[in-house]
Amino acid sequence: MKELALQVIQNLPDNVSDEEIAEALLLIGSIMKGYKQAEDGASITTEQLLKEIAKW
């Protein structure tokens, strides 16, 4: 994860703010967490999601 974080930071423009760096790292962390959950079978189908949304 550390190497990925460094790659993300290196690909940002030189004039990036500290807030933008934090947002980029948070986004990558969330995406990686989602991939891990999907690999572990902790995901739902689109149909299940739509049923949940309909309850709102």
PyRosetta script that sets phi, psi and omega in degrees:
from pyrosetta import init, pose_from_sequence

init()
pose = pose_from_sequence("MKELALQVIQNLPDNVSDEEIAEALLLIGSIMKGYKQAEDGASITTEQLLKEIAKW")
pose.set_psi(1, -35.7)
pose.set_omega(1, -179.0)
pose.set_phi(2, -62.1)
pose.set_psi(2, -42.6)
pose.set_omega(2, 179.2)
pose.set_phi(3, -63.4)
pose.set_psi(3, -40.3)
pose.set_omega(3, 178.3)
pose.set_phi(4, -63.7)
pose.set_psi(4, -42.4)
pose.set_omega(4, 178.7)
pose.set_phi(5, -61.2)
pose.set_psi(5, -42.1)
pose.set_omega(5, 178.7)
pose.set_phi(6, -64.7)
pose.set_psi(6, -39.5)
pose.set_omega(6, 177.7)
pose.set_phi(7, -62.8)
pose.set_psi(7, -43.1)
pose.set_omega(7, 179.5)
pose.set_phi(8, -60.0)
pose.set_psi(8, -47.9)
pose.set_omega(8, -178.7)
pose.set_phi(9, -63.4)
pose.set_psi(9, -42.4)
pose.set_omega(9, -179.1)
pose.set_phi(10, -65.6)
pose.set_psi(10, -26.3)
pose.set_omega(10, -179.8)
pose.set_phi(11, -86.0)
pose.set_psi(11, -5.6)
pose.set_omega(11, 177.1)
pose.set_phi(12, -80.2)
pose.set_psi(12, 155.1)
pose.set_omega(12, 178.7)
pose.set_phi(13, -65.6)
pose.set_psi(13, 157.7)
pose.set_omega(13, -177.5)
pose.set_phi(14, -63.0)
pose.set_psi(14, -28.0)
pose.set_omega(14, -176.8)
pose.set_phi(15, -94.9)
pose.set_psi(15, 23.1)
pose.set_omega(15, -178.3)
pose.set_phi(16, -69.7)
pose.set_psi(16, 144.4)
pose.set_omega(16, 178.8)
pose.set_phi(17, -86.5)
pose.set_psi(17, 165.1)
pose.set_omega(17, 177.9)
pose.set_phi(18, -64.3)
pose.set_psi(18, -33.0)
pose.set_omega(18, 177.7)
pose.set_phi(19, -66.3)
pose.set_psi(19, -40.3)
pose.set_omega(19, 179.3)
pose.set_phi(20, -67.3)
pose.set_psi(20, -35.6)
pose.set_omega(20, 175.9)
pose.set_phi(21, -63.4)
pose.set_psi(21, -47.0)
pose.set_omega(21, 179.9)
pose.set_phi(22, -60.8)
pose.set_psi(22, -42.9)
pose.set_omega(22, 179.5)
pose.set_phi(23, -63.5)
pose.set_psi(23, -42.1)
pose.set_omega(23, 179.6)
pose.set_phi(24, -63.3)
pose.set_psi(24, -43.2)
pose.set_omega(24, 179.9)
pose.set_phi(25, -68.0)
pose.set_psi(25, -38.2)
pose.set_omega(25, 177.4)
pose.set_phi(26, -63.6)
pose.set_psi(26, -42.7)
pose.set_omega(26, 178.7)
pose.set_phi(27, -61.0)
pose.set_psi(27, -48.6)
pose.set_omega(27, -179.9)
pose.set_phi(28, -62.5)
pose.set_psi(28, -40.3)
pose.set_omega(28, 177.9)
pose.set_phi(29, -61.9)
pose.set_psi(29, -41.5)
pose.set_omega(29, 179.0)
pose.set_phi(30, -66.1)
pose.set_psi(30, -41.0)
pose.set_omega(30, 178.4)
pose.set_phi(31, -63.7)
pose.set_psi(31, -44.6)
pose.set_omega(31, -180.0)
pose.set_phi(32, -64.1)
pose.set_psi(32, -38.5)
pose.set_omega(32, 177.2)
pose.set_phi(33, -62.5)
pose.set_psi(33, -42.0)
pose.set_omega(33, 178.0)
pose.set_phi(34, -62.8)
pose.set_psi(34, -42.4)
pose.set_omega(34, 177.0)
pose.set_phi(35, -60.1)
pose.set_psi(35, -44.0)
pose.set_omega(35, -179.4)
pose.set_phi(36, -63.4)
pose.set_psi(36, -42.5)
pose.set_omega(36, 178.7)
pose.set_phi(37, -63.1)
pose.set_psi(37, -40.2)
pose.set_omega(37, 179.1)
pose.set_phi(38, -65.0)
pose.set_psi(38, -42.4)
pose.set_omega(38, 177.8)
pose.set_phi(39, -62.1)
pose.set_psi(39, -35.3)
pose.set_omega(39, -178.5)
pose.set_phi(40, -82.9)
pose.set_psi(40, 0.3)
pose.set_omega(40, 179.2)
pose.set_phi(41, 80.4)
pose.set_psi(41, 16.5)
pose.set_omega(41, -177.9)
pose.set_phi(42, -96.2)
pose.set_psi(42, 40.7)
pose.set_omega(42, 178.9)
pose.set_phi(43, -121.4)
pose.set_psi(43, 167.6)
pose.set_omega(43, 178.5)
pose.set_phi(44, -123.6)
pose.set_psi(44, 161.9)
pose.set_omega(44, 178.6)
pose.set_phi(45, -78.2)
pose.set_psi(45, 164.9)
pose.set_omega(45, 176.5)
pose.set_phi(46, -60.3)
pose.set_psi(46, -39.8)
pose.set_omega(46, 179.2)
pose.set_phi(47, -60.9)
pose.set_psi(47, -43.5)
pose.set_omega(47, 178.3)
pose.set_phi(48, -63.8)
pose.set_psi(48, -40.5)
pose.set_omega(48, 178.9)
pose.set_phi(49, -62.5)
pose.set_psi(49, -44.6)
pose.set_omega(49, 179.8)
pose.set_phi(50, -63.1)
pose.set_psi(50, -36.7)
pose.set_omega(50, 176.2)
pose.set_phi(51, -64.3)
pose.set_psi(51, -40.4)
pose.set_omega(51, 178.3)
pose.set_phi(52, -65.0)
pose.set_psi(52, -43.0)
pose.set_omega(52, -179.3)
pose.set_phi(53, -63.9)
pose.set_psi(53, -38.1)
pose.set_omega(53, -179.2)
pose.set_phi(54, -62.0)
pose.set_psi(54, -26.3)
pose.set_omega(54, 179.7)
pose.set_phi(55, -73.9)
pose.set_psi(55, -19.3)
pose.set_omega(55, -179.0)
pose.set_phi(56, -68.1)
pose.dump_pdb("model.pdb")
